[in-house]
Amino acid sequence: MSENKIYLSSSPHFTEGLSTQKVMLMVIISMLPECIAGVMFFGAAALVRILVSVAACVAFEGLYQKITKQKIRIANLSAVVSGILLALVIPSTTPVWMVVLGALVAMVVAKGLFGGIGANVFNPALTGRAFMFISFPAAMGACWFNPEIDAVSGATILSQIKNGAVTATPDLYMQYFLGNRAGCIGETSILLILISFLFLFATHIIDWRAPVAMVATTAICTLVSGGDVLLALLTGGLLFGATFMVTDYATSPLTGYGRLVFGFGCGLITFLIRKLGGYPEGVMFSILIMNCFTSFLNNLTRRMYGYGKKGNRRPAPANKVQEFDVANAVERKEESK
C-alpha cells in the first residue's frame, strides 16, 4: 500500500511558474541595453568594470556560502544581477580593486550576513556603492569620463546644476535623454532606462507604484521649488534607481499602499538631498534610508483576509464570559456512554 504524504509549505500556494532564476534572468536581459550603451559611451574600461563586478559578486557569494556550509545558490543568478547593478552605478574611472571591495561588501555584509537572498534589509548593490562612495569620495565622485571630449572631467551635471552653472536648451535635453555625457556607466541614457522599465513592467517582473511615486514626487517637489523638472529627471540616477533599485523584491514593501509610500519617501529624500544637502545626488541614500522602513510599511499596510475589503485592522475581540458546570459535564459524559 502506497504511503500518503502531506507536504506543508508557506503561502503562496498558487504560482505562475516563475522561479528566482527566471526572474533574475529577465532582469539581466532588461539591463543589457545599459551595459552595451555603457561600453559604447565609456569604452573598454566600462566593460572591464562590469565583468570584474559580476565575477567578484558571484565568487564572494559562493565562497561565503561554502565557508558557512550553506547550499551553493549562485545558479539563481541573483549575484549576477547585483554585480551588474553595482557596475552600472559607478563611474568607468573607478579603480578595479575598489570594484572588488564594493562587491565584497555587497555580497557578504549586505546580503550574506543577513541570511542571503530574500533576507537582506538593504539593497546589496547600493550598499556596496555607498561603502565605496563614503570610503573613496575622490575616486567615486571627482573624476568622470566625458565621452564628448574623450577625456576625464571633474564635475558632473548635477554639481553644475547645484551651482547654477547650467543653461538648459533643447539640444541639452536631447543629449541627456540619449546618454552621451559624463556619468555612471549605466545611468546616462534615459531612453534605454525607460525601455528597460517598460520591458520589466510588461513582463510583470516589477510593479509600477514605487517607481512612479518616486519620480512623480521628485518632479513635483522640483517644480514647486522653482527648479528645472526636465533636468531633474534626465540627470543623475533617478530613473535608474526607480527602475532597478526601488523595485527590488527583498528590500521594498509587499503591499501596493506600502510601495506608494516607499516611492514617495525615496522621491522626497532625493529632492531634499539634491536641493539642501551637501551631495549633488540623493538617490542612493534615499533608497537605503527607505529600506529601513520596509518592514514597518509591510506591517502598517498589510491586509488580513476575513475582515472586509480594507482588512488592515483586526477588530477588538468581544468580551465573552464562558461558564462551565463540571457536574453537568460529567452527567452528559455518562449519558453519552
C-alpha positions as CSV (number, residue, x, y, z in Angstrom):
1,M,0.0,0.0,0.0
2,S,1.4,3.3,-1.0
3,E,2.3,5.8,1.7
4,N,0.3,9.0,1.8
5,K,2.5,12.1,2.3
6,I,1.4,15.5,3.3
7,Y,3.6,18.4,2.3
8,L,3.4,21.7,4.2
9,S,4.7,25.0,2.9
10,S,4.2,28.7,3.3
11,S,2.0,30.7,1.0
12,P,1.5,31.5,-1.8
13,H,0.3,28.1,-2.9
14,F,-0.6,29.1,-6.5
15,T,2.3,30.4,-8.6
16,E,2.8,31.5,-12.1
17,G,5.7,29.1,-12.7
18,L,8.4,31.8,-12.2
19,S,11.5,30.7,-10.3
20,T,14.1,33.0,-8.8
21,Q,16.4,32.1,-11.6
22,K,13.8,33.1,-14.3
23,V,13.1,36.4,-12.6
24,M,16.8,37.3,-12.4
25,L,17.3,36.3,-16.0
26,M,14.6,38.7,-17.0
27,V,16.2,41.5,-15.0
28,I,19.6,40.7,-16.6
29,I,18.0,40.9,-20.1
30,S,16.5,44.3,-19.2
31,M,19.9,45.6,-18.2
32,L,21.7,44.5,-21.4
33,P,20.9,47.8,-23.3
34,E,22.5,49.8,-20.4
35,C,25.6,47.6,-20.4
36,I,26.0,47.8,-24.2
37,A,25.5,51.6,-24.2
38,G,27.9,52.0,-21.3
39,V,30.6,50.2,-23.2
40,M,29.9,52.3,-26.3
41,F,30.0,55.6,-24.4
42,F,32.9,54.9,-22.0
43,G,34.9,52.3,-23.8
44,A,36.7,49.1,-22.7
45,A,37.0,50.5,-19.1
46,A,33.3,50.1,-18.6
47,L,33.3,46.5,-19.9
48,V,36.2,45.6,-17.5
49,R,34.3,47.1,-14.5
50,I,31.1,45.2,-15.5
51,L,32.9,41.8,-15.9
52,V,35.0,42.3,-12.7
53,S,32.0,43.3,-10.7
54,V,29.9,40.3,-11.8
55,A,32.8,37.8,-11.3
56,A,33.6,39.2,-7.8
57,C,29.9,39.1,-6.7
58,V,29.4,35.6,-7.8
59,A,32.8,34.5,-6.3
60,F,32.2,36.2,-2.9
61,E,28.6,34.8,-2.6
62,G,29.7,31.3,-3.5
63,L,32.7,31.4,-1.2
64,Y,30.7,32.8,1.7
65,Q,28.1,30.0,1.3
66,K,30.8,27.4,1.2
67,I,32.5,28.7,4.3
68,T,29.2,28.9,6.2
69,K,28.3,25.4,5.0
70,Q,25.2,26.5,3.1
71,K,23.9,25.2,-0.1
72,I,25.7,27.0,-3.0
73,R,23.0,29.1,-4.7
74,I,24.9,31.1,-7.3
75,A,22.9,29.4,-10.0
76,N,19.9,31.5,-9.2
77,L,21.7,34.5,-10.9
78,S,20.9,36.9,-8.0
79,A,24.7,37.5,-7.6
80,V,25.0,38.3,-11.3
81,V,22.2,40.8,-11.0
82,S,23.9,42.5,-8.0
83,G,27.2,42.6,-9.9
84,I,25.7,44.2,-13.0
85,L,23.8,46.8,-10.9
86,L,26.9,47.6,-8.9
87,A,28.9,48.2,-12.0
88,L,26.3,50.3,-13.7
89,V,26.1,52.8,-10.8
90,I,29.8,53.6,-10.6
91,P,32.0,55.7,-12.9
92,S,34.1,53.9,-15.5
93,T,37.2,55.6,-13.9
94,T,36.7,53.6,-10.6
95,P,39.8,51.6,-9.8
96,V,39.3,47.9,-10.3
97,W,40.3,46.9,-6.8
98,M,37.6,49.3,-5.4
99,V,35.0,47.4,-7.5
100,V,36.2,44.1,-5.9
101,L,36.0,45.7,-2.5
102,G,32.5,47.0,-3.2
103,A,31.4,43.6,-4.4
104,L,32.7,42.1,-1.1
105,V,30.6,44.5,1.0
106,A,27.6,44.0,-1.2
107,M,27.5,40.2,-1.2
108,V,28.9,39.4,2.3
109,V,28.0,42.3,4.5
110,A,24.7,43.5,3.0
111,K,23.4,40.1,1.8
112,G,25.2,37.1,3.3
113,L,25.3,38.2,6.9
114,F,21.6,39.0,6.8
115,G,20.7,35.5,5.7
116,G,21.1,35.5,1.9
117,I,18.6,36.2,-0.9
118,G,15.3,37.5,0.4
119,A,16.5,38.2,3.9
120,N,18.7,41.2,3.3
121,V,17.4,44.6,4.6
122,F,19.4,46.9,2.3
123,N,19.9,46.7,-1.4
124,P,23.2,44.9,-1.8
125,A,24.4,46.8,-4.9
126,L,23.6,50.2,-3.3
127,T,25.2,49.2,-0.1
128,G,28.4,48.3,-1.9
129,R,28.3,51.6,-3.8
130,A,27.6,53.6,-0.6
131,F,30.6,52.0,1.0
132,M,32.8,52.9,-1.9
133,F,31.4,56.4,-2.1
134,I,31.9,57.2,1.6
135,S,35.3,55.5,1.8
136,F,36.8,56.8,-1.5
137,P,34.9,60.0,-2.4
138,A,37.6,61.4,-4.6
139,A,37.7,58.2,-6.8
140,M,33.9,57.9,-6.9
141,G,32.8,61.5,-7.4
142,A,35.6,63.7,-8.6
143,C,36.7,62.0,-11.8
144,W,34.3,61.2,-14.6
145,F,35.0,60.2,-18.1
146,N,33.2,62.5,-20.6
147,P,32.5,60.9,-24.0
148,E,32.1,64.4,-25.5
149,I,35.7,65.4,-25.1
150,D,37.1,61.9,-24.8
151,A,38.8,62.8,-21.5
152,V,38.3,62.8,-17.8
153,S,36.4,65.8,-16.4
154,G,35.9,66.9,-12.8
155,A,32.3,68.0,-12.4
156,T,29.1,66.2,-13.1
157,I,26.0,67.8,-14.5
158,L,24.3,67.6,-11.0
159,S,27.1,69.5,-9.5
160,Q,26.8,72.2,-12.2
161,I,23.0,72.4,-11.7
162,K,23.5,72.8,-7.9
163,N,26.0,75.6,-8.6
164,G,23.7,77.2,-11.2
165,A,26.2,76.8,-14.0
166,V,23.9,75.0,-16.5
167,T,21.8,76.7,-19.1
168,A,19.1,74.4,-20.3
169,T,18.5,74.1,-24.1
170,P,16.5,71.7,-26.3
171,D,19.8,70.2,-27.5
172,L,21.0,69.7,-23.9
173,Y,17.8,67.9,-23.0
174,M,18.1,65.6,-26.1
175,Q,21.8,64.9,-25.3
176,Y,21.0,63.8,-21.7
177,F,18.0,61.8,-22.9
178,L,20.2,59.8,-25.3
179,G,23.0,59.5,-22.8
180,N,26.2,60.7,-24.5
181,R,27.5,62.5,-21.4
182,A,29.6,62.1,-18.3
183,G,28.1,59.9,-15.6
184,C,27.9,56.4,-14.2
185,I,28.2,53.6,-16.6
186,G,24.5,52.6,-16.8
187,E,22.7,55.8,-15.7
188,T,23.3,58.2,-18.6
189,S,20.8,57.0,-21.3
190,I,17.3,57.8,-20.1
191,L,15.9,56.4,-23.3
192,L,17.3,52.9,-22.6
193,I,16.2,53.1,-18.9
194,L,12.6,53.8,-20.0
195,I,12.8,50.8,-22.4
196,S,14.0,48.6,-19.6
197,F,11.2,49.8,-17.3
198,L,8.5,49.1,-19.9
199,F,10.0,45.6,-20.5
200,L,10.0,44.7,-16.8
201,F,6.5,46.2,-16.3
202,A,5.1,44.4,-19.4
203,T,6.6,41.0,-18.2
204,H,5.1,41.6,-14.7
205,I,8.6,41.5,-13.1
206,I,8.1,44.9,-11.4
207,D,5.2,46.9,-10.1
208,W,4.6,50.5,-11.2
209,R,3.7,52.0,-7.9
210,A,7.1,52.6,-6.2
211,P,8.9,53.9,-9.4
212,V,6.1,56.2,-10.4
213,A,5.7,57.6,-6.9
214,M,9.4,58.2,-6.6
215,V,9.8,60.0,-9.9
216,A,6.5,62.0,-9.5
217,T,7.4,63.1,-6.0
218,T,10.8,64.4,-7.1
219,A,9.3,66.1,-10.2
220,I,6.6,67.9,-8.2
221,C,8.9,69.0,-5.4
222,T,11.4,70.3,-8.1
223,L,8.5,72.2,-9.8
224,V,7.3,73.7,-6.6
225,S,10.8,74.8,-5.6
226,G,11.3,76.6,-9.0
227,G,13.8,74.1,-10.4
228,D,14.0,72.6,-13.9
229,V,11.9,69.4,-13.8
230,L,13.3,68.0,-17.0
231,L,16.9,68.4,-15.9
232,A,15.9,66.8,-12.6
233,L,14.5,63.8,-14.4
234,L,17.2,63.5,-17.0
235,T,20.3,63.8,-14.8
236,G,21.7,61.6,-12.1
237,G,20.4,58.2,-11.2
238,L,16.8,59.0,-10.5
239,L,15.2,56.9,-13.3
240,F,17.8,54.1,-13.0
241,G,17.2,53.9,-9.3
242,A,13.4,54.0,-9.8
243,T,13.5,51.2,-12.3
244,F,16.0,48.8,-10.8
245,M,16.5,49.6,-7.1
246,V,13.2,50.6,-5.6
247,T,11.6,47.5,-7.3
248,D,13.9,45.1,-5.5
249,Y,11.8,42.3,-4.1
250,A,13.6,41.8,-0.8
251,T,14.1,45.4,0.2
252,S,10.8,47.1,-0.9
253,P,7.3,46.7,0.6
254,L,5.0,43.9,-0.4
255,T,1.7,45.8,-0.4
256,G,0.5,48.3,-3.0
257,Y,0.0,51.1,-0.5
258,G,3.3,50.4,1.1
259,R,5.1,50.7,-2.3
260,L,3.4,54.1,-2.9
261,V,4.6,55.4,0.5
262,F,8.1,53.8,-0.2
263,G,8.4,55.6,-3.5
264,F,7.1,58.9,-2.1
265,G,9.8,58.7,0.6
266,C,12.5,57.9,-1.8
267,G,11.5,60.8,-4.1
268,L,11.2,63.3,-1.2
269,I,14.6,62.4,0.3
270,T,16.2,62.5,-3.2
271,F,14.8,66.1,-3.7
272,L,15.9,67.3,-0.2
273,I,19.4,66.0,-0.6
274,R,19.7,67.5,-4.1
275,K,18.3,70.8,-3.0
276,L,19.6,71.2,0.5
277,G,22.2,68.5,1.1
278,G,26.0,68.6,0.7
279,Y,25.8,66.0,-2.1
280,P,24.6,66.7,-5.6
281,E,22.8,63.4,-5.8
282,G,20.5,61.7,-3.3
283,V,19.0,58.6,-5.0
284,M,21.4,56.1,-3.3
285,F,20.9,57.5,0.2
286,S,17.2,57.9,-0.2
287,I,16.6,54.3,-1.2
288,L,18.9,52.9,1.6
289,I,17.1,55.1,4.1
290,M,13.7,53.9,3.0
291,N,14.9,50.3,3.1
292,C,14.9,50.7,6.9
293,F,11.1,51.3,6.8
294,T,10.2,48.4,4.6
295,S,9.2,46.1,7.4
296,F,7.3,48.8,9.1
297,L,5.4,49.6,5.9
298,N,4.5,46.0,5.4
299,N,3.0,45.8,8.9
300,L,1.2,49.1,8.6
301,T,-0.4,48.4,5.2
302,R,-0.9,44.6,5.4
303,R,-4.4,43.2,4.7
304,M,-5.9,40.5,6.9
305,Y,-8.3,38.4,5.0
306,G,-11.8,37.9,6.5
307,Y,-12.0,41.4,7.9
308,G,-13.6,43.3,5.0
309,K,-12.2,45.0,1.9
310,K,-9.7,47.1,3.8
311,G,-8.7,44.4,6.2
312,N,-5.9,46.3,7.7
313,R,-7.2,46.4,11.3
314,R,-8.2,43.5,13.4
315,P,-11.5,44.2,15.3
316,A,-11.3,44.1,19.1
317,P,-12.5,40.7,20.4
318,A,-15.8,40.8,22.2
319,N,-15.7,40.1,26.0
320,K,-17.3,36.8,26.5
321,V,-17.8,35.0,29.8
322,Q,-18.0,31.3,29.4
323,E,-19.5,29.3,32.3
324,F,-18.6,25.7,32.7
325,D,-20.6,23.4,35.1
326,V,-18.5,20.4,36.0
327,A,-21.4,18.4,37.3
328,N,-23.4,18.8,34.1
329,A,-20.4,18.0,32.0
330,V,-19.9,14.7,33.9
331,E,-23.6,13.8,33.6
332,R,-23.5,14.4,29.8
333,K,-20.5,12.3,29.5
334,E,-22.2,9.4,31.4
335,E,-25.3,9.7,29.2
336,S,-23.2,9.5,26.0
337,K,-21.9,6.1,27.1
